[in-house]
Amino acid sequence: MKLFKKSKRMNNLGFSLVEILCAVAILGIATTAVGSAMIISAQNYSRNNVEMEVQQEAQIATNLIGELLVDAYNASATGSVLNIEGDGVVYEVSLEPTTGVLSYKEIRNADVVTGVLAENVTKFTPTVPADFKKDKNVKINLAVKEGDKVYEVTYNATARNGEVSNIPGVVETAS
């Protein structure tokens, strides 16, 4: 009887192979789950970051154009070119369709300043009323694309040129 008890104690000194395999399998499943969650989280962050950048670029461009229109005395549009005349200054906002760059040109006396308003622009459609001096509302449709994200903005700006009101409105559509 003494021999039997002694041998039974020797069998309980470590883990069995089955116990070790079960522990490794459980650790592998947990590691896979955590790793998958981290990968999905990083992909969602990247996708949302691109979407946010596209939205900001479109909104900033339309807000800047709206600021140019605030003090306009005259405006006209031909295709994807918007001409704005203010007090001693002329602005030309245009889209270069091959590069997708929305740029502006400021002409003041003999000085010309150029700059970029937005990149990756797929559509720029300004709509100016026939009688701008009477109806000072300008509608701007702008679409910016980055990867598979397209963000369209319709911006309504009202020139005030001496009047009190400036009521811009933004209607956003994301696709």
C-alpha positions as CSV (number, residue, x, y, z in Angstrom):
1,M,0.0,0.0,0.0
2,K,2.8,2.3,0.7
3,L,4.3,1.8,-2.7
4,F,1.0,2.7,-4.4
5,K,0.7,6.0,-2.5
6,K,4.2,7.0,-3.4
7,S,3.8,6.3,-7.1
8,K,0.5,8.3,-7.1
9,R,2.4,11.4,-5.8
10,M,5.0,11.2,-8.5
11,N,2.3,11.4,-11.2
12,N,1.0,14.8,-9.8
13,L,4.4,16.7,-10.0
14,G,3.7,18.6,-13.3
15,F,1.3,19.4,-16.1
16,S,0.2,16.7,-18.5
17,L,0.7,17.2,-22.3
18,V,-3.1,17.6,-22.8
19,E,-3.2,20.4,-20.2
20,I,-0.3,22.2,-21.9
21,L,-1.9,21.8,-25.4
22,C,-5.2,23.2,-24.1
23,A,-3.5,26.2,-22.5
24,V,-1.6,26.9,-25.8
25,A,-4.8,26.6,-27.8
26,I,-6.7,29.0,-25.5
27,L,-3.8,31.5,-25.7
28,G,-3.7,31.2,-29.5
29,I,-7.5,31.9,-29.8
30,A,-7.3,34.9,-27.4
31,T,-4.3,36.3,-29.3
32,T,-6.0,35.9,-32.6
33,A,-9.1,37.7,-31.4
34,V,-7.2,40.6,-29.9
35,G,-5.0,40.9,-33.1
36,S,-8.1,40.8,-35.3
37,A,-9.8,43.6,-33.3
38,M,-6.6,45.7,-33.5
39,I,-6.4,45.3,-37.3
40,I,-10.1,46.1,-37.8
41,S,-9.7,49.2,-35.5
42,A,-6.7,50.4,-37.5
43,Q,-8.5,50.0,-40.8
44,N,-11.6,51.9,-39.6
45,Y,-9.4,54.7,-38.2
46,S,-7.6,55.0,-41.5
47,R,-10.9,55.0,-43.5
48,N,-12.5,57.6,-41.2
49,N,-9.4,59.7,-41.3
50,V,-9.5,59.9,-45.1
51,E,-13.2,60.7,-45.1
52,M,-12.6,63.5,-42.6
53,E,-9.8,65.0,-44.6
54,V,-11.9,65.0,-47.8
55,Q,-14.8,66.7,-45.9
56,Q,-12.5,69.3,-44.5
57,E,-10.9,70.1,-47.8
58,A,-14.3,70.6,-49.5
59,Q,-15.6,72.7,-46.6
60,I,-12.5,74.9,-46.3
61,A,-12.5,75.5,-50.1
62,T,-16.2,76.5,-50.2
63,N,-15.8,78.7,-47.1
64,L,-12.8,80.5,-48.7
65,I,-14.8,81.1,-51.9
66,G,-17.7,82.4,-49.7
67,E,-15.3,84.9,-48.0
68,L,-14.3,86.2,-51.5
69,L,-17.9,86.6,-52.4
70,V,-18.9,88.5,-49.3
71,D,-17.8,91.9,-50.6
72,A,-18.3,91.2,-54.3
73,Y,-19.8,93.9,-56.5
74,N,-20.1,91.6,-59.5
75,A,-19.6,88.0,-60.2
76,S,-19.9,85.7,-63.3
77,A,-19.3,82.1,-64.0
78,T,-18.3,80.3,-67.2
79,G,-18.1,76.5,-66.9
80,S,-15.8,75.8,-63.9
81,V,-14.4,79.3,-63.7
82,L,-15.8,81.9,-61.2
83,N,-14.9,85.6,-61.6
84,I,-15.5,87.8,-58.6
85,E,-15.1,91.6,-58.7
86,G,-14.7,93.5,-55.4
87,D,-13.4,96.9,-54.4
88,G,-10.2,97.3,-56.5
89,V,-9.7,93.5,-56.7
90,V,-10.6,90.7,-59.1
91,Y,-10.6,87.0,-58.1
92,E,-10.7,84.2,-60.5
93,V,-11.4,80.7,-59.1
94,S,-11.0,77.9,-61.5
95,L,-10.7,74.1,-61.7
96,E,-7.9,72.5,-63.7
97,P,-9.7,69.2,-64.6
98,T,-6.6,67.2,-65.5
99,T,-4.9,67.8,-62.2
100,G,-8.0,68.2,-60.0
101,V,-6.6,71.5,-58.5
102,L,-9.0,74.2,-57.6
103,S,-7.0,77.4,-57.6
104,Y,-7.5,81.1,-57.3
105,K,-5.9,84.2,-58.8
106,E,-6.1,87.6,-57.0
107,I,-5.5,90.6,-59.3
108,R,-5.1,93.9,-57.5
109,N,-3.8,96.7,-59.6
110,A,-0.7,95.2,-61.3
111,D,-0.1,92.6,-58.6
112,V,-1.2,89.0,-59.2
113,V,-1.3,86.4,-56.4
114,T,-2.1,82.8,-57.0
115,G,-2.9,80.0,-54.6
116,V,-4.5,76.5,-54.3
117,L,-7.9,76.2,-52.6
118,A,-8.2,72.4,-52.8
119,E,-6.8,69.3,-54.5
120,N,-8.5,66.2,-55.8
121,V,-11.5,68.2,-56.9
122,T,-13.7,66.3,-59.4
123,K,-16.4,68.9,-59.8
124,F,-16.6,72.7,-59.4
125,T,-19.8,74.3,-60.7
126,P,-20.5,77.9,-59.7
127,T,-24.0,79.2,-60.5
128,V,-24.3,83.0,-60.6
129,P,-27.6,84.7,-61.2
130,A,-28.0,86.6,-64.5
131,D,-28.5,89.9,-62.6
132,F,-25.9,89.6,-59.8
133,K,-26.5,93.2,-58.7
134,K,-30.1,92.4,-57.8
135,D,-29.9,88.7,-56.7
136,K,-26.5,88.3,-54.9
137,N,-26.8,84.6,-54.2
138,V,-24.1,82.4,-55.7
139,K,-24.5,78.6,-55.5
140,I,-21.3,76.5,-55.6
141,N,-21.3,72.8,-56.2
142,L,-18.0,71.1,-55.3
143,A,-16.9,67.5,-55.1
144,V,-13.6,66.2,-53.7
145,K,-12.5,62.6,-54.1
146,E,-9.8,60.7,-52.2
147,G,-9.5,57.0,-52.9
148,D,-13.1,55.7,-53.0
149,K,-14.5,58.5,-50.9
150,V,-16.3,61.3,-52.7
151,Y,-17.6,64.3,-50.7
152,E,-20.0,66.8,-52.4
153,V,-20.9,70.2,-51.0
154,T,-23.5,72.6,-52.2
155,Y,-22.6,76.1,-50.8
156,N,-24.9,79.1,-51.0
157,A,-23.1,82.4,-50.5
158,T,-24.8,85.9,-50.4
159,A,-22.7,88.9,-51.3
160,R,-23.4,91.8,-49.0
161,N,-21.2,94.6,-50.6
162,G,-22.3,97.3,-48.2
163,E,-25.4,95.4,-46.8
164,V,-25.6,93.7,-43.5
165,S,-26.5,90.2,-44.4
166,N,-24.2,87.3,-45.3
167,I,-26.1,84.1,-45.1
168,P,-24.1,81.1,-46.4
169,G,-25.6,77.7,-46.3
170,V,-24.0,74.3,-46.7
171,V,-25.7,71.2,-47.8
172,E,-23.5,68.1,-47.5
173,T,-23.7,64.8,-49.1
174,A,-21.2,62.0,-48.5
175,S,-21.0,58.9,-50.7
